[in-house]
Structures are given as C-alpha cells and as structure tokens.
Amino acid sequence: MKKFLVLFTATGMYSGYIRPFSGTWGTIPAWLIGYYLIQGDNLMMIAATLIAFALSVWSAGEAENYFGHDGKSIVMDEWAGMFVTFLFLPFSLLSYSIAFFAFRVFDVIKIYPADQFEKLPGGWGVTMDDIAAGVYANLFTQAVLFGLTYFEITLG
C-alpha cells in the first residue's frame, strides 16, 4: 500500500509516466486544478501549495528508491512549483497561461539558486528547485501582466 501511495503521489496521479517531456505533462494536472477547481481563491491556493509542497518532499524522497534522485517520472514537485506560480495572480485564462509557460521555462533553465537547491538531499532537492522556479515564474507573470496593463495592451 505504501508503494502505491508513494508512486501515485510522486508521479502526480501517474502523469509523470507520460513521455516525452514528463515535467510538462506532470504540470498539466496542477494547472487544471488551479484553473478549474481553485479559480483564483487565494486561501485555497495557499492551502494547495502547502499540501503539494509537503506531499512532494515526502513522496519524492520515497520515490527515489524506485526512480533515483529526481527521476523524470517524479512530478509532484511540478505541482508544488505550479501552485507557487499561481499565488496571488489575477484569475484569468491569460494570466494562468502565461504562468504555465513561464514556470516550464524557469523550471528547465534553473536560474541560481534553483540549480543549487537540486543538490539538497532527498525530496528537498527534488522539490526546492521547482519552488524557486515557481517564484521566478510568478514574478515574471506579475511583471508581464503589469506591463500589459501599464501600456494598455489588450489581447483579444
């Protein structure tokens, strides 16, 4: 039963098994949860972020026994990072779409100190680089949305 819980959680309800680009596929369920279920409710997003963070640290650490350190199938860290990206964003398809793409880019390029966080032991190393990517993506998304508003740019 423990193995099932670890693998189900760490792989983001098995979305981490989809290839290629398991990190991107693993982020999609978090995006769907954020957009369709949480819908910009900041208290719910904070709760989801904290829950995903705790589950990621635990399950990623345990799943290393099956996949190795930060194995490609482990994507619960993407969920935690995506939820960090959504924190305090205005709820709209535009802002959540920008957030998704920004998170994927920052997760891949690993700007300092995200690259250093990967070296932490166990689930901490798996999760913390995605938390950093989420912070970067959130700030980037906030800046893009501010720029669109400031310069009165409308899309659509």
Rosetta blueprint (number, residue, H / E / L):
1 M L
2 K H
3 K H
4 F H
5 L H
6 V H
7 L H
8 F H
9 T H
10 A H
11 T L
12 G L
13 M L
14 Y L
15 S H
16 G H
17 Y H
18 I L
19 R L
20 P L
21 F L
22 S H
23 G H
24 T H
25 W H
26 G H
27 T H
28 I H
29 P H
30 A H
31 W H
32 L H
33 I H
34 G H
35 Y H
36 Y H
37 L H
38 I H
39 Q L
40 G L
41 D L
42 N H
43 L H
44 M H
45 M H
46 I H
47 A H
48 A H
49 T H
50 L H
51 I H
52 A H
53 F H
54 A H
55 L H
56 S H
57 V H
58 W H
59 S H
60 A H
61 G H
62 E H
63 A H
64 E H
65 N H
66 Y H
67 F H
68 G L
69 H L
70 D L
71 G L
72 K L
73 S L
74 I L
75 V L
76 M H
77 D H
78 E H
79 W H
80 A H
81 G H
82 M H
83 F H
84 V H
85 T H
86 F H
87 L L
88 F L
89 L L
90 P L
91 F L
92 S L
93 L H
94 L H
95 S H
96 Y H
97 S H
98 I H
99 A H
100 F H
101 F H
102 A H
103 F H
104 R H
105 V H
106 F H
107 D H
108 V H
109 I H
110 K L
111 I L
112 Y L
113 P L
114 A H
115 D H
116 Q H
117 F H
118 E L
119 K L
120 L L
121 P L
122 G H
123 G H
124 W H
125 G H
126 V H
127 T H
128 M H
129 D H
130 D H
131 I H
132 A H
133 A H
134 G H
135 V H
136 Y H
137 A H
138 N H
139 L H
140 F H
141 T H
142 Q H
143 A H
144 V H
145 L H
146 F H
147 G H
148 L H
149 T H
150 Y H
151 F L
152 E L
153 I L
154 T L
155 L L
156 G L
